[in-house]
Amino acid sequence: MRRSLDGLDEGELLRRVARGDRRAFDALYRRTAPWLTARLRRRCADEDIVAEVLQETYLAVWRSAGSQAQTTSGSAVGWLWTIAAHRLVDAFRHRARRERIPAVQTFDTVAPAAEDEALAGGMDANLENALHALPPELRQVLRAMVLDGLTARETSLLLGMPEGTVKTRARRARIALREALS
């Protein structure tokens, strides 16, 4: 016979969730989601963000209930709110980053690239060989940053990769060129 979960507090529901009890998870969700949604809406007017944060919060609850269940006695709503608040801050940061990145207008290539012009202009044979020996992903970053004069941010937007990756590849390309030319 199934025992009703209505009489259990959130801490006991969380302990059951930690053991993989889906019914306990459903009960915890039904009991806490309306309250959590209302709190999130007071801090964010965007319904899509609220829904996303709510989903991520309960996903985190399902995944990490085991680590929290031993330390929670009684109500687990404080822990739930902590997770949701962190997820909301992450969503705001993500949106701010997305809004800060300017759109880069791309043009069809009608003139030879700066690298091609430099190579056609009688570049030193050693430098030419060293450039061609670079892996394509390093040569691509070096071409954009050094020969085309783009910043790391502009290069990341142009090539569709994180700015940190652009900086790492540029550094690796410079080191490889330095070693090849020394």
N, C-alpha and C positions, 0 to 999 in steps of 0.2 A: 504494500500500500504506500502511495506517495504521501509524504508529509508536506503540508503547506509551508511555503517559504515566507508568507506574510508576517509571521510573528518574529522572524529573525532580524537582528540589527544589521547595519551595513558591514560591520566588521566581520560578522559570521558569514554573510553572503560573500564577502571578499575571500575569506578562507576557503569557502567551497569553490569559488571561481579558480583559486590557485590549484585546486585538485582537478580542474577541468570540467566542472559542473556547468553545463550550458543553461540549465534552468535557473541556477543561481545568478548567472550573468544576466539573463533576461530580466529577472526580478530586480537586480541591482540597477539595470538600465532604466526599467519602467519607473522605479522609485526615484532615481536621481536625475535623469535626463531633463525633465521639465524645469527643475530648479536650476540646473547647470545652464540650460539654454537661456533662461531669463537673466541670469548673471552675466552671461556672455553678451547678450543683446544690450545690456546697459553700458557695455564698454565698446561695442562695435555695432554700427548700423547696417553693415553689409551682411545680408542673410547668407550669401554664399560662403563667406569666411566663417561665420558662426557655424554653419552646417559642417564645413570642413574641419574646423577645430573640434567640434563635438565628436565627429567620426574618429579623428586621430586620437582624441582623449580616450575613448572607449577601446580603441585598438591597443593603446598603451596599457590600459587597465588589464585587458585580456592577456597581454604578453608578460607583464611584470607583476601580476597579482601575487605570485609566489614569493617574490622578494619583499613585498610589503605586508603580506598577510600575517607574518610572525610579529611584526612591530605594531600592528593596528589592533587596538582594543576598543570596542564600541563602534562609534561612527567612523566611516571612511570618507565622508564628504570633504573633509579638509584636504586629504590626499588627492581626491578627484579634482578639487578646485585648483590645487597647485599644478597638477598636470595640465589642466585646461588653460590656466593663466600663462604657463610657459609656451604652450602651443599657440596661443593668441599673439603673444609677443613675437614668436617666430613668423607667424603669418604677416604681421605688420612689417617686420624687417624685410621679408621676401617681397612684399608689395612695394616697399620703398626702394629697394634695389632695382626692381623691374621698372619703376617709374623714372629712376635716375639715369638709366642707360639710354643715351640718345640713339635715335635711329640713324643708321649709316646708309647714305644713298650710294648705291653701286651703279657703275656705268659699264657698258660694254667696252672691251678693250679695242681701241682703234689705233693706238700707237704701240710700239714695242715696249715691253716692260723695262724698267730701269736696269734690272740685272742683265737683260739681253743687250741693251745698249752698251753697258759697261764691258760685257764680254766681247762684243763686236768691236769695241774701240781699242783693241790690242792690249788687254789686261795682261799683266805678268803671267807667264805660263804656270808658275808655281801656285799662284793664287787661284787661277782658273781651275787647275787640277784639284786643289783643296776644296773649292766650292762644289765641284761636281762629285767629289767623294763623300760629301755630307749626305746623311739619310734625307729623303725627301721632306719629312716633317720638319726637320731642322732648317733645311734650305728654304722652305716656304716661309718660316717665321723670320729668318734672317733677311730674306728678300723684302718682306713687308716693312720690317723695322729699320734696316740699314739702308737698303737701296731705294725704297719708296718713301722713307722718312716718316713712317707712322709711329705713333706712340704704342705702348703695350696695350692700352685700353682699346685704341682704334684697331690694332691688329687682332685682338681677341674678338671684337665685334665682326671684323671682316672675315676671319677664319672660323668663327662660330665655336670658339673654345674658351675656357676660363682664362682670366688674365694671369693667374698664377702659372698655368701651363705654358702660356706664351713666354713669360719671364724665364721659366726653367729651360725651355727649349732654346731661347736666345742665348742664355748662358752656356748651355752645352755646345751650341754651334760655335760660339766664340772660343771656347776652350779647344774644341776640335780643330778649328782653323789655326789657332796659336800653335798647337802641337804639330800640325802638318807643315807649317811654315818655318818652324824653328830647326 
